[in-house]
Amino acid sequence: MIETAKARPEDSTILGQMNKHLIEDEGHRNPMSVEELKVRMENWLRSDWEAVFINKENARIGYALYQWRTEPFDLRERSVYLRQFFVSRSHRRKGVGTQAFNAIKDAFWADAKRIEAEVLTKNKEATAFWHSLGFVDYSLSLKLTLE
Ligand SMILES: CC(C)(COP(=O)(O)OP(=O)(O)OC[C@H]1O[C@@H](n2cnc3c(N)ncnc32)[C@H](O)[C@@H]1OP(=O)(O)O)[C@@H](O)C(=O)NCCC(=O)NCCS
């Protein structure tokens, strides 16, 4: 049974560790250390970012990090920008991500008009995961790397 619980800034040590695994797994170029990620996470949680743990049998096995946003053209439309979503390696492909996403959506995002996530193009596994939840491709982010 999957449960969810709001994280506090004091929980940033474990969140920093999981963030490091997320960066490795998605193949991101971010080189930050676990300690730097912990500090960044704590600063985020002391500002307007929020995080929710994914728990199973009282163990923390993943998390979601998100921020509420409004549309600049309609301040009544609130959406959730989901920056990080992570299920620990040994718990994958068992429906945990799906159950957790739905539980977090019902418990914390009931007022949202939409949920937005970004995924690296090479992260095919996460792309398949978001598609399985009903997310559709919306924009394409482009980069030109200069010498
Ligand atoms: C992406 C992630 C959250 C998925 O969590 P999960 O608990 O394994 O997901 P689920 O078991 O609920 O999978 C639901 C469906 O998503 C798709 N899916 C999930 N992982 C997949 C994979 N590795 N390859 C292909 N499809 C996958 C499948 O359709 C799957 O259904 P199925 O198992 O019946 O085929 C997890 O792999 C993860 O944390 N990855 C590293 C971090 C990351 O990339 N996060 C997203 C950043 S944008």
The ligand as a Gaussian input file, in Angstrom:
#p B3LYP/6-31G(d) Opt

LIG

0 1
 C        9.797000       7.094000     -14.185000
 C        9.496000       6.404000     -12.833000
 C        8.994000       7.440000     -11.843000
 C        8.420000       5.335000     -13.070000
 O        8.076000       4.755000     -11.795000
 P        7.496000       3.247000     -11.693000
 O        7.031000       3.027000     -10.320000
 O        8.514000       2.297000     -12.222000
 O        6.264000       3.322000     -12.705000
 P        5.050000       2.265000     -12.869000
 O        5.487000       0.915000     -12.398000
 O        3.836000       2.849000     -12.230000
 O        4.880000       2.233000     -14.461000
 C        3.661000       2.576000     -15.114000
 C        3.858000       2.438000     -16.602000
 O        4.821000       3.401000     -17.065000
 C        5.582000       2.828000     -18.156000
 N        6.958000       2.615000     -17.734000
 C        7.475000       2.815000     -16.474000
 N        8.791000       2.536000     -16.466000
 C        9.121000       2.136000     -17.721000
 C       10.335000       1.702000     -18.323000
 N       11.484000       1.619000     -17.636000
 N       10.318000       1.376000     -19.639000
 C        9.185000       1.457000     -20.348000
 N        7.977000       1.857000     -19.834000
 C        7.963000       2.199000     -18.525000
 C        4.934000       1.479000     -18.446000
 O        3.866000       1.696000     -19.363000
 C        4.376000       1.107000     -17.062000
 O        3.311000       0.167000     -17.100000
 P        3.677000      -1.424000     -17.175000
 O        4.711000      -1.681000     -16.107000
 O        2.351000      -2.076000     -16.902000
 O        4.225000      -1.672000     -18.553000
 C       10.770000       5.699000     -12.293000
 O       11.284000       4.847000     -13.297000
 C       11.870000       6.645000     -11.891000
 O       11.869000       7.165000     -10.781000
 N       12.836000       6.888000     -12.810000
 C       14.000000       7.725000     -12.496000
 C       13.645000       9.171000     -12.295000
 C       12.959000       9.777000     -13.487000
 O       13.353000       9.622000     -14.632000
 N       11.899000      10.527000     -13.170000
 C       11.132000      11.264000     -14.119000
 C       11.817000      12.546000     -14.398000
 S       10.939000      13.473000     -15.628000

